[in-house]
Amino acid sequence: MKKEISGEINEARDAIAVAIIVLYCLLHFALRLLVCASMELDEAEQFRQAADLDISPQPRLYSVMVKNISLLSGQTFLTIIIVKCAILVIFYLCFYRLARTY
């Protein structure tokens, strides 16, 4: 009985943590678009290099992800921001899951 209750509590805590992580990333995304509608240096480099995958200072996997998503949705500023926020959400959720095991 106690294990069932503690399992339900842990599931509720996990759901709250996931909601906080997603809300944080959504706020970060919204504020990023509201504060400045222009690209940062890193985003401008990525935007330029998404068309041709030559040797660049950008990580190769990130460049491939941006290029593939740009093929579907078009190469826009919003695409780069969405990819960056999606990577942040995935990283935070994986880090939370890993930290939760300890």
C-alpha positions in Angstrom: 0.0 0.0 0.0 2.8 2.4 0.9 4.7 1.6 -2.3 1.5 2.4 -4.4 1.1 5.8 -2.6 4.8 6.7 -3.0 4.7 5.6 -6.7 1.7 7.9 -7.2 3.5 10.7 -5.4 6.6 10.2 -7.6 4.5 10.2 -10.8 2.8 13.4 -9.7 6.2 15.0 -8.9 7.6 13.9 -12.3 4.5 15.4 -14.1 5.0 18.7 -12.2 8.7 18.7 -13.1 8.0 18.0 -16.8 5.4 20.8 -16.8 7.8 23.2 -15.2 10.6 22.3 -17.7 8.2 22.7 -20.7 6.8 26.0 -19.3 10.3 27.4 -18.8 11.3 26.5 -22.4 8.1 28.0 -23.8 8.7 31.2 -21.8 12.3 31.3 -23.0 11.0 30.8 -26.6 8.4 33.5 -26.3 10.7 36.0 -24.6 13.4 35.4 -27.2 11.0 36.3 -30.0 9.5 39.3 -28.2 12.8 40.9 -27.1 14.6 40.7 -30.3 13.3 39.8 -33.7 16.8 39.7 -35.2 19.3 36.8 -35.1 22.2 36.5 -32.7 25.6 35.8 -34.2 25.3 32.0 -33.6 21.9 31.9 -35.2 23.1 33.9 -38.2 26.0 31.6 -38.8 23.7 28.6 -38.5 21.2 30.2 -40.9 23.9 30.8 -43.5 25.4 27.4 -43.1 22.1 25.5 -43.2 22.1 25.6 -47.0 25.6 24.1 -47.4 27.1 21.7 -44.9 30.8 22.7 -45.1 33.3 22.7 -42.3 31.9 25.2 -39.8 32.2 26.2 -36.2 28.7 24.9 -35.6 28.2 21.3 -34.3 27.6 18.9 -37.2 24.5 17.3 -35.7 22.9 20.6 -35.1 23.6 21.7 -38.7 22.1 18.5 -40.0 19.0 18.9 -37.8 18.5 22.5 -38.9 19.0 21.6 -42.5 16.5 18.7 -42.5 13.8 20.6 -40.6 14.4 23.6 -43.0 13.7 21.3 -45.9 10.2 20.6 -44.5 9.3 24.0 -43.1 11.5 26.4 -45.0 14.7 28.2 -43.9 13.4 30.9 -41.6 14.5 32.5 -38.4 11.6 30.8 -36.5 12.8 27.4 -37.6 16.2 27.9 -36.0 14.7 29.1 -32.8 12.3 26.2 -32.7 15.1 23.7 -33.2 17.1 25.3 -30.5 14.2 25.3 -28.0 13.4 21.7 -28.9 17.0 20.7 -28.1 16.8 22.5 -24.8 13.6 20.7 -23.9 15.1 17.3 -24.7 18.3 18.1 -22.8 16.4 19.3 -19.7 14.1 16.3 -19.7 17.0 13.8 -20.1 19.0 15.6 -17.4 16.0 15.5 -15.1 15.5 11.8 -15.8 19.1 11.1 -15.2 19.2 13.2 -12.0 16.1 11.5 -10.8 17.8 8.1 -10.8 20.3 9.3 -8.3 
